[in-house]
Amino acid sequence: MAKEKNPSPSSATSQPKSPPRSHRRRSVKRRAKPPPPLFHRQTAMDSNGIGETQSDIRREIASLEKAKAEINDRISALQARLDYSLKEGSKETNLCPLRPTETPFNGQLSADMIYRYSRHLLLPSFGVEAQGNLLKSSVLVIGAGGLGSPALLYLAACGIGRVGIVDNDVVELNNLHRQIIHTEAYIGRSKVESAAAACRAINSSIQLVEHKEAFRTSNALEIMSKYDIVVDATDNAPSRYMISDSCVVLGKPLISGAALGLEGQLTVYNYNGGPCYRCLFPTPPPTTACQRCADSGVLGVVPGIIGCLQALEAIKVAGAVGEPLSGRMLLLDALSARIRVVKIRGRSLQCEACGENATMTAQQFRDFDYEKFTQSPLTTSPLKLQLLPSEARITSREYKEINVKGEAHVLVDVRPAHHYKITSLPNSLNIPFSSLDGRLSEISEALEREELIKSGDASRAASLYVICRRGNDSQRAVDYLHKVGFTTAKDIIGGLESWAHDVDPKFPTY
Ligand SMILES: [Zn+2]
């Protein structure tokens, strides 16, 4: 799923079978990429006449703003504690009882707890017993992204006694539209650190455990064994299988959510005799069916809704109330405002993880190769395809030189049209990869025009270059173009991202 879609031009019209929605995960990880520059590099002279660039000044302002935001956050948290303490008439020496409890919840709600959770206690169907269950429980949230953000905030706020957060990624500007637990002040810093700070600011009376590492077969069982309930807030097929299998091995209920584009889904696996993920999807989907938010997009509020629902299901399981969503799946269609709950297949006797002859032991789990099984990488860095020989490729810097020299050439941009609308290089011709085979004549015509304009002689061939977002589809396109007669076509290595990185820092990235 960390792959660009891979339609071959010849089969571009045949859509892949609709994948199980559970495989279509939104992305957590993206390439660590700095935000686009917000200013020009013009030299300014300050009042002292010392040469100082506007960039320097703006950088310092940004740094100070970041520090200011962090200090403000801290002041707000301290003020809230102080206000609360004054209201309760506590002595100054008692300002710290809201620190993480060193003594676990002993079954009795303290006065602080009764006050904090009073609205829960007033619910006849929830009450002291369910709140006590929450305080005694522990939940592991894997992924502090779009799903994990709201899930973590509610789990911390509602008084889950111990909340663990697993992620090895950093906060990025282009994720803040959906990863609402993070703030601009944390850009470039650990998501786990950021999420834990936000949770502590809401509820400093619970324990928060930071797992700043990738969730892998080597550490999964050790981490997960310390928690009662698992929330899968990841975004890729191998993680789905790995998390589900480790829940089966350890007998933990799994709250599974997914969101992509304008759709979301939710279910509870491995709970009360219900199915596990493998029961429903014994074989992984084709990799072409897997998408990620970084490629396909996601409306920020959609994972927000699903993440809230994941928190709700975790609270129901932890509180031992209601009817958790086991054996059923909730489907959200945001555009038409429809939510459906469908019955899903029960536990499969043939399931390789939880069936009658299941072989999944702790050792087998540790040895299982989830990337090989799903043909998808666990790492979320974008795929770097290496399809073409080096003579069929040029760097973005080399392409810039071609432009500077005014060499006769045509640049074909093979991204989808809605990507092309976001940003594009001047004088490029947009022919999406999926429609390339039907539009070859446009390339021939463009080459002829270019030859006439630049040299006045159509016998001198213009060069053909192909670009896309990251340099994967452009290679596939060049490979195809070579086969249909455009034998000199070359792709621009790394696509528009490398153009932005190596040639024009002001060029937008997305
Ligand atoms: Zn199963």
Boltz pocket constraint, residues with backbone or C-beta under 6 A from the ligand:
constraints:
  - pocket:
      binder: B
      contacts: [[A, 275], [A, 276], [A, 277], [A, 278], [A, 279], [A, 280], [A, 347], [A, 348], [A, 351], [A, 352], [A, 353], [A, 354], [A, 355]]
      max_distance: 6.0
